[in-house]
Structures are given as structure tokens and as C-alpha cells.
Amino acid sequence: MTRVLVGVGVGPGDPELVTVKGIRVLREADVVVVPVADTGEQGRAERVVRVHVDREVRRLVFALADEARRDQAWDTAGAAVAAAYGEGARDVAFATLGDPNVYSTFTYLADTVRGLVPDIEVRTVPGITAMQALAATSGTVLVEGRESLALMPLTAGVDTLRRALDVHDTVVAYKGGRMLARMLAAVRDAGRLADAVYGAALGLPDEDIRAATDIDTGTIAPYLSTLLVTPRRSGRGSRL
Ligand SMILES: C[S@@+](CC[C@H](N)C(=O)[O-])C[C@H]1O[C@@H](n2cnc3c(N)ncnc32)[C@H](O)[C@@H]1O
């Protein structure tokens, strides 16, 4: 019997931004698990899942904001998934915000489970990323013609963002909540603040989308916040 672990992307938070395939996989899996994190992601994936799936959902606790406890949390979560196979499950589905192959806890869970269940087959169902949701909701074209797109986490440092702003046309910054002021300073220094849009809690009740020029520099952004910087375009097809 092939045992399968599937990472299902459930989009940024709006229950309507889940794929038909994602819903089917969540409904058909023997066991559905969701992350409960100490990063602001708490319960968000589960909320989306519960709109579509009326069944038991098991919670796995992750400690991404606490490096000391992170490895231990991965081990515990991996062991819980391995135990589900031990109980007879064939398919375990893990619901994750956005896409499971974009900065997702699923990657670490899958690595852990591979070590515990050697014959495991890992699959993913793509989900809509926060970057795409912010582009759509703010009416921003992400890239056109020959433009490049860089996506980075602010945990890689503000200098990484500064370099990307020098080199790339469109730049998207994730995980910048606590560094919002420094992030905006880097965008301003690059002369690109007028072409930046900020989105927090996209698809969630407290969604906040605004031009970067309208953000008070003292604002503390939540963990679920994304900044999108686009290039100046002069007309139809100008970037071809
Ligand atoms: C661990 S990453 C998860 C990315 C996710 N897998 C994706 O595909 O978009 C978390 C970061 O994604 C962004 N993010 C995810 N969901 C978001 C939302 N609903 N609103 C704004 N930003 C979000 C934020 O930058 C946050 O710090």
C-alpha cells in the first residue's frame, strides 16, 4: 500500500480562493491535519478547510517564531502524521495557507515524515499565493513583457530587499511585519515608494490594503502582511 502525504494549498484566507482539486483531496483523505502556529497563522488554514469540509481535522502545533522550539515542533508534528499511517491511514492531507511550495511549513513536515515513513509519497496541490491575492485585490499587474519578479522573505534581511529593488522590476516581500518601517525606508531610498502596495490579512475579516505612501511609519504590521513593488510602465506593451 502506497502511503501518501499531500500538501494542499488553501489560498491566503478567502474560502473562495481554494481550488476544486484542493477541496476534493481534503474531502477524500483518510486524515486531514492543519498547522497551528505561534506566528499569526494560527487557525487560518483550518478556518478555510472548515468552510468546505465537514469532518474531523487534527491540529499540529508549529513554533516557527521560536527557533529553540522549532525542531522539536517539527519532530512532534512528523510523529503525529507517522502515527496516523500506523493507525491505518493511506492518505494524509495537510492544509497550508497560500501554496504548499512557497515558504510553507509543509516542506519541513514532509522532510520530517520522509525520515519516519521511508516509503512515503509526497504530493502537493497548488494554492493561490498571498502575492497573487494582493495583486488581484489591489488591481496591480504583477509582471508583463520582459519584466522580472523577485519574491523574498524579510527574514533574509533588508539588504536583500535593497539589492532586489536595484535589480528586479517587480519585488514582493513576505514576512516583513515587524520590519515594516525599515522595509518602507528601503523602498523609499530606491525611489519606488509611489509604486508600492501593502496588504495585510488578505482575504480575512481584518484585511487592510493600501498604497505604501499611505502607511504611517509607526505602523506595526501583522505577520500576515505583504509588500508589492512594481515598475513604472509607460503604456500598452511598453515592457515587451
Ligand atoms: C510562511 S509564509 C507563507 C506563504 C504562503 N505559503 C503563500 O504561498 O503565500 C507567510 C507569509 O506569507 C504572506 N502571507 C500569507 N498569507 C497572507 C495573507 N492572508 N495576507 C497577507 N500576507 C500573507 C506574509 O508575507 C506572511 O509573512
The ligand as an SDF file (V2000), in Angstrom:
LIG
                    3D

 27 29  0  0  0  0  0  0  0  0999 V2000
    5.1850   31.2870    5.8270 C   0  0  0  0  0  0  0  0  0  0  0  0
    4.8130   32.3970    4.5050 S   0  0  0  0  0  0  0  0  0  0  0  0
    3.5230   31.5310    3.7130 C   0  0  0  0  0  0  0  0  0  0  0  0
    3.3950   31.8740    2.2630 C   0  0  0  0  0  0  0  0  0  0  0  0
    2.2750   31.1190    1.5920 C   0  0  0  0  0  0  0  0  0  0  0  0
    2.5980   29.6990    1.5110 N   0  0  0  0  0  0  0  0  0  0  0  0
    1.9780   31.6460    0.1660 C   0  0  0  0  0  0  0  0  0  0  0  0
    2.0400   30.8470   -0.7620 O   0  0  0  0  0  0  0  0  0  0  0  0
    1.6310   32.8220    0.0120 O   0  0  0  0  0  0  0  0  0  0  0  0
    3.9460   33.6260    5.3850 C   0  0  0  0  0  0  0  0  0  0  0  0
    3.9830   34.9720    4.6780 C   0  0  0  0  0  0  0  0  0  0  0  0
    3.1250   34.9360    3.5520 O   0  0  0  0  0  0  0  0  0  0  0  0
    2.4610   36.1700    3.4100 C   0  0  0  0  0  0  0  0  0  0  0  0
    1.0170   35.9240    3.5880 N   0  0  0  0  0  0  0  0  0  0  0  0
    0.4280   34.7110    3.6620 C   0  0  0  0  0  0  0  0  0  0  0  0
   -0.8980   34.8430    3.7930 N   0  0  0  0  0  0  0  0  0  0  0  0
   -1.1650   36.1760    3.7930 C   0  0  0  0  0  0  0  0  0  0  0  0
   -2.3460   36.9510    3.9080 C   0  0  0  0  0  0  0  0  0  0  0  0
   -3.5230   36.3730    4.0670 N   0  0  0  0  0  0  0  0  0  0  0  0
   -2.2310   38.3070    3.8670 N   0  0  0  0  0  0  0  0  0  0  0  0
   -1.0290   38.9020    3.6870 C   0  0  0  0  0  0  0  0  0  0  0  0
    0.1170   38.2210    3.5980 N   0  0  0  0  0  0  0  0  0  0  0  0
    0.0690   36.8750    3.6600 C   0  0  0  0  0  0  0  0  0  0  0  0
    3.0060   37.0980    4.5090 C   0  0  0  0  0  0  0  0  0  0  0  0
    4.0750   37.8570    3.9740 O   0  0  0  0  0  0  0  0  0  0  0  0
    3.4920   36.1210    5.5360 C   0  0  0  0  0  0  0  0  0  0  0  0
    4.5190   36.6720    6.3390 O   0  0  0  0  0  0  0  0  0  0  0  0
  1  2  1  0
  2  3  1  0
  2 10  1  0
  3  4  1  0
  4  5  1  0
  5  6  1  0
  5  7  1  0
  7  8  2  0
  7  9  1  0
 10 11  1  0
 11 12  1  0
 11 26  1  0
 12 13  1  0
 13 14  1  0
 13 24  1  0
 14 15  1  0
 14 23  1  0
 15 16  2  0
 16 17  1  0
 17 18  1  0
 17 23  2  0
 18 19  1  0
 18 20  2  0
 20 21  1  0
 21 22  2  0
 22 23  1  0
 24 25  1  0
 24 26  1  0
 26 27  1  0
M  CHG  2   2   1   9  -1
M  END
$$$$
